[in-house]
Structures are given as C-alpha cells and as structure tokens.
Amino acid sequence: MTVSQPPVIPFTTLEAHATLQEACQVAGLASEDARLIRLGENALFVLAAERVVVRIARSLDVLADARKEVAVSAWLHEAGIPAARTTAHEQPLIVRDKPVTLWQYIDNGGTPADLNDLAAVLRTLHQTPVPADLALPRIDILGRVSERISATDVLSDEEHHFLLAKYQELRVAYAALTFPLTSCAVHGDAHSDNLIKATDGTIVLIDFERFAFGPPETDLAVTALEHSLGWGTRAEYDQFAERYGFDVLAWDGYPVLRDINELKMTTWLMQNVNENEAIAREFRNRLFCLQNPEAPRRWRPF
C-alpha cells in the first residue's frame, strides 16, 4: 500500500508571511505593520508596534535548534553577555510545521557594530565557561549543506554531483584538522551583522541558531574569509585579529575552513534563487568559483 505524502511547501516570501500571520494570532500579537527584514535560513519580521522580532525557521527539521536558541539566550543573559532576549511567550511555537521564536526588539543607535566589536564579543564568549545543563551540541560545521543540495531543483545532475563530492571531501578534510585553540562555546555564524549596537552603545549578540561547542577557529574563519572576499580592509582584519589575540589566517588549517565557508555561503544562497534575479546571478557566480578554485572571488554580500 502506498501512502501519499503531503506536498512540501516552498519557503518563499509568501509562505513566510502566511506563517507570520498565524503565529501572531497564536501569540496574541498585532501583525498589521509587520515588515520582512530578511529571508535566508530563516524569515525575520519586525512588528514595530509590538516591539517584537518574529523568527521563522524553514521546517521542523530544525526544531532542536530553535529550542537551543531560547536556552542559549537565557544562558548568555545569566553570564552577563549582552544578547537578544526572547519574549515571555512559551516557545518555540509550531506554526504551519515551522518553529517560530519571538524576540524583544533591540533599539539600534544607527551605527553598525564593527570588527573590533566582534573581536571583543567573541573573545568574551570563547572564554565563558559553558554550564553542563546547557548541553550544547558538538559543532557540525557542514550541517544542513547536504540537505540543501539534495532538496534543490536548480542544479543540473553534474552540478549536484560536484557539490555533494565537494561536501564529502571537506567533511574528510575537516575531520583531519588539529586545532591550536581550546574548544569552547562558539557562535557558528560569527560576523558583525550578528551584532547590534544599541542606542546606549551596548553591543548585543544575536542569532543563536548555530551555537555549538567546538573550536573557536571556526568563528574566526568567518571574518577571515569576508576579508579575503574584499568585504573589509586588511587593516580592519589585522585589528580584529590583534584584539581577539589570534590570527586564523596564519594557521595552516585555515584553507579548509575557508573552503567550507565558501560552500556554506553558496548553498545558503541557493535556497533563495527563485526570489529574484540578483540572487540567482550571485548563486551562479559563487558556484562557478567553487568549480574553478583559481577564479577571482568577486562575491556580493546578501
């Protein structure tokens, strides 16, 4: 007997808005002024009147990560590290088969955080002991990559095979690394866009979805790659490394982390190629670079 499966609903802007409306009804929040601020691994909406940010994940496959985000937020607050706080609602909510978390809006002073701010936050985070009851998972640096490749319909058979082979190759290379720094709590997506400089000047850490226990080099490599892509100056990167106290570019294992992050950035963008032509072009640019390692990396940030 064949049991039919319900169709998978693509995680588009339209589906994100539908999920938002139902989530707000469940939570008793007004959604009339909702504004989409980002569609990536999650959809992020701000409800200005409620002073709430709604974070919608793609599927129940990442429910454990949503629960972890809530727990990490509470731990960071207890540890004295300024971080995003959840609302008083019991969460995560489950709406349209998607985990939804609700966050207190942070007033932005208008000045973005910089790499010096990021270095200081990461140094503090990496030095903060992790309580046993938090039970952070071990880092899975290539988590979700194979799922993205398997789920997409925008690749040719050859491209599909290439990306899966690259994924497997990097899994093996990462497992062979010997890290010089001591494992600790890591953010997992450590770039300055995941910091908010509040109106009082406080630097607030946000986005805890990829939080894990693992080598701090994995956090530092994100900034190193962004520097290599030209998304900042060498002087800014050198100040970042000096303030943190370690230059990951000088470590012989960095090229593996660089290649892993390039693959992650490419497959992350691949999820949204149907949203607009600019994303589709940039995905194709990144894929070409993965297929041609010596090609110049003229990547646009998204």
N, C-alpha and C positions, 0 to 999 in steps of 0.2 A: 504493500500500500504506500502510495506516495503522498507525503504531507506537504502541502504548498506553504512556502514561507512568505510572510508579508513583505512587500517591496521595500527596499531601503530608500529612505527619503534623503536626497542630497542635502548637504549642509550649506545652503545658499543664504543670501541675504533675506530672501522671502521666508524661508523656513526659520531663520533666526528670529525674525520679527514675530512670527506666529508663536514661537516658543516663549518669547518675551511676554506677549500679551497674556498667555495662560499662566505663566509664572507670577506675574504681577497680580492676577486675580487670586491665585492661591495665597500669596503673601500679604494681600490687602494693601497693595501699593498702587498709586496712580501712575499710569504709563502714557498719558496724553502727550507729554513733552519728551518722550524717550528719543535719544539720539544715539545712533550707532557710531562708536568711536574706533572700532577695529573688528575686522573679520580675519582671523588667522586660524590657529589651532583652536581658539575659542572665539565666540562673539562677545564683544563687550559693549554694553549700553550704559549711558548715564541718564538717570532720572533726576533732572535738575531740581524740581520742586521737592522731591523726597530726599535729596542729597544722598542718593544710593547709586552704586555701580552694580549692574547685573552682569554676571559672567556665566555664559552658557557653553558647556563643553559639547563636543560633537556626538558622543554616544555613550551608552552605559559601559562600554569597554574601559572607560577611564574614570569610573565611579570611585575607585580606590584613591585615585589622585585627587579628586575633589574633596574627599574626606580628609586626605592628608593636608590639603591646603588650609582647611579650617583648623586642624590641630597645630600646624606649624605657625599660623598666625597667633594663636594663643601662647605658644611657647616663646616666640620672639618678643611678645609683649612682656611676658614674665621675666625674660632675660634682659630686658631694658634696651632692646634694639628697636628703634622706631620702624614700624612696619604697618602695612594695611591691616585693618580690623574688620571682622565680619559684623553684620548687624545682629540684633538679638533673636532673629528668627532661628528656629531649629533647621539645620541644614547639613548637607546639601538637599535641596528639593529635587524631586524627579518629575520632570515635565516633558511630555512627548518623547519619552525614552531618552532624555538627556539630563545629566546632572547640572543643576543650577545653583550657584552660590551668590550671596548678596553681601556687598561690601560698603562700608561707610565711605562717603565721598571725601576726598582729601583736597582742600583748597590749595591750588597751585599758585605760587607767587609770580609766575610768568617767566622766571629764569630757569632754564633747564639745568639739571644736575650735570656735572662733567666727570671726566675720568678720574680726577683727584678724589671726588666724592665717592666714586665707585671703588677705588682702591681702598679708601678708608673703611667703607662698609664691608667689603669682602674680608679685609684683614680682621675686623672685629668679629664677623660671622665665623670665619675659619678658626678663630681662637676660642670660641664659645663652646663649652662642653655640652654634649647632647644628652639629655636625660634618658635613662633606659626605657621609660614608659612611652616615649615618643615613637619608638620603633620605626625610625626612618629606614626605607628600603635601601639596599645597596644600589649605587648608581648603575643605570642601564643607559649608557651614553648613546646607544643607537636605538633606543626604544622608539617604537611607532614607525620607524623608517620602512621596515619590510611590509608592514600593514599598509602604509601609504602606497607603496609600489604595487602591491597586489590589488588594491582597491581601485586604482585609477583606470580610466578608459582613454587616456590621452597619449599613451605610449604605443609605439609600434612593437612588434614582437622582439625585434633586435634591441630596441631601447630598454624594454622591460628586462630582457636577459642581461644587458650591460649593467643596469642599476642593481639588480639582485646579485650579480657577480661582484660588483664593487662593494656592496654591503657585506657580503661574506668575507671578502678579502680584508676589509677594515676590522671586522669582528676579530679575525685571527691576529692582525697586527696590534690591535689594542690589548688583547689578552697577553701579548708578549712583552708589553712595556714594563719597565721598572721605574716607579715614580720616586723622585727625591724628597718630596714633602710628605708630611704625615696626613693620613686620611682624616676627614672631619665632615661636618655638615656643609654641603655645597648647594648653591642656588640652582644650578642646572641650566640657567638661561641668563647668564650674568653680563648684561650690558646696561649702559646708562639710561636707556629708555625704560628700564625696570626700576628706576628711582624717580621719586617726585620730590622736588624742593618745595616744601610747604611755605605758606606766607610768612611764617615766623623764622624761616631759614633752615628748619629741620629737614634732614634728608631721610625720606621714608622709602623703605624697601617694599616692592610689590611683586606679585605674580609668583606663587609658590608651587605651581603645578609640577615642576621638575625637581623639586627639592629632594635631596638624597644624601646618603653617606658615601663618601668616596674621595678621590684625590683632588686637592684644591687646584691642581694644574688644569683640570677640566673647566673650571670657571675662568681662570686667567687666559686660557687659549681663545676665548670668545673675543676679548678685546684685542688680542694679538692679531687675529685674523681680520677683524674690522680695520685695524691699522694697515695691514697688508693690502686690503682692498681699496685703500685711499679714503676711508671714511673718517679720517682724522690725520693729524700730522705726526711725524716722527717725534717731535718734541713733546707732544701730548702723551704719546705712548711711553716715552722714556720717563716722564714724570709719574705716570701711572705705575710703572714697574718699580721705580725708586720708592714711591710712597708705600706700595704694598710690601716691598722687600724681596722680590724675586722676579727675574726676567724669564718668562717661559720661552721666549724666542731663543734664548741661549741654551736651552735643554735639547739634547739630541732626539728626544721623543716627540718634540713639538710637531714635526711634519705629519705624524699620524693623526694627532688631534686636529690639525689644520684640515686634512683631507676628510675627516669625519664631520667636521662642522660644515664644510662645503657641501657634502652630501645631504646633511640635515637641512641646510638652508634651501637647497634645490628642491628636495621632496616636500618640504613645508610649503613652498610657494606653489608647487604642482597641484596642491589641493584646490586652489582657487583660480585656475587658469580660465574657467568659464565665466568669471566675474567681469573681466574686462580685457581689452586687447593689450593694454600696457603690461598686465601681469603675465599674459600668455607670451608676449615677446621676451620679457625678462626671464621667464622659465626656460624658454628655448636657448637664450644666451647662456644661462648657467649650465644647462645640460651639455651644450656644445663645449664649454670649458672643461667639464668633467671628462668628456670623451677625448679632449685634446689638452692634456695637462700643461703643455708649454704655452698655450694661448694666453694672452693678456687678460687679466680679470677686470673687466670694466663692468662691474655689477652695480645695479641701482638698489639702494635700501628700500624695503617695503615694510 
